[in-house]
């Protein structure tokens, strides 16, 4: 199926001088015409670098307008956009670069030195996002794009200890936008503050690409500040607010939450983790419809939708499948018909192409019929409403970030004083969940101190992955095959 790659030229024809993006840090306001011209410049820059179809273009930066320009410019050329998680430590980023092998890496000022350390030994071109003017000449033409051509690689943490790159095709981005427009009844008058990091599917595809597709507008910040997000929502007359439970909690704790006029905000969309009922009630009391949904990088962030009319009565539910989402519930005995509990499996044009260079993982994550196995357990009632019961395997979510214990354990077990370890998620009032590490010391003489371990881990892992608590035990509980029984630790 022939597909459109870069949307910006057509969006300029449709929406012209309507505001597309307001970048708060620089004060720049771009119309849709401006967005198309700026994307032309970014595409010329990539051509000048020799970027060709299928090659990867990586970005290591806090939220910047140029990141979105590069996203569309890669689509123009048939190249692959790879936004990198700037929260990762250098060894973790080295693994990603070795995995995706980009032709070029763009960076912001804060990450300039790190980009040099990453790119120099690998022969990767590194360029600042602060380009003044791109090369002169005509804008490159759109290459032929098929719906199944890859547009981006979004890295997700892996249960085996290494991240996996989800290969996102053009069709996922387009059909996710369609799903969102239908589910939220989006119009060109809708606006939102995008503050979550642009290396996440949440920042890119919960509202940003759907709103641009519809002619709405984005207020782009370079990070999260609770007061700033609320102030901008009021000043810019935003209609939609997206976040994770932690950010919504932080916003609700500010004076701005009660002092500001937020009458234009019609819906607050929460994802990333289960949301406490008390938090839902606080937003409802403020006159803001607060609802949860369900999505994931591999199938897009807008898979299940809870209609606004049901948000209060069905608080806690993730809703029903969106327009172009097919859902099945797979129990121990096979397909669950009607009400029941089991693993959620999803199909449709939003499903990704598979994991970059991970054939074994790809064989394991699809059914014979082509449904993607999410690993998430759901409860479906007789009316077809879905509630998320549990998450994939041992994963827990801290401040909206997925943390896979196997990745943490792999690093922690390499510490000379640690013989064996197990990491589990425990409740935390601020972050939702944090890690607790159970440790076996290598010997009686080995001193295992939590503070020292925390410092040691922060040099090797992103901060949000570093456990908050450390418990030294004489022996970890194991089953007859020697596997650590984490379910015992989880209730200890």
Beta strands, then each sheet from edge to edge (+ up, - down):
strand 1: 2-3
strand 2: 19-23
strand 3: 28-31
strand 4: 56-60
strand 5: 80-83
strand 6: 104-107
strand 7: 125-128
strand 8: 145-146
strand 9: 150-156
strand 10: 164-169
strand 11: 191-194
strand 12: 217-220
strand 13: 240-244
strand 14: 267-271
strand 15: 289-292
strand 16: 294-296
strand 17: 300-305
strand 18: 320-321
strand 19: 326-331
strand 20: 334-335
strand 21: 340-347
strand 22: 372-380
strand 23: 386-390
strand 24: 396-398
strand 25: 401-403
strand 26: 418-428
strand 27: 432-441
strand 28: 469-472
sheet 1: 1+ 8-
sheet 2: 3+ 2- 12- 11-
sheet 3: 5+ 4+ 6+ 7+
sheet 4: 9+ 10-
sheet 5: 13+ 14+ 15+
sheet 6: 16+ 17- 18+
sheet 7: 20+ 19- 21+ 22- 23+
sheet 8: 24+ 25-
sheet 9: 26+ 27- 28-
end
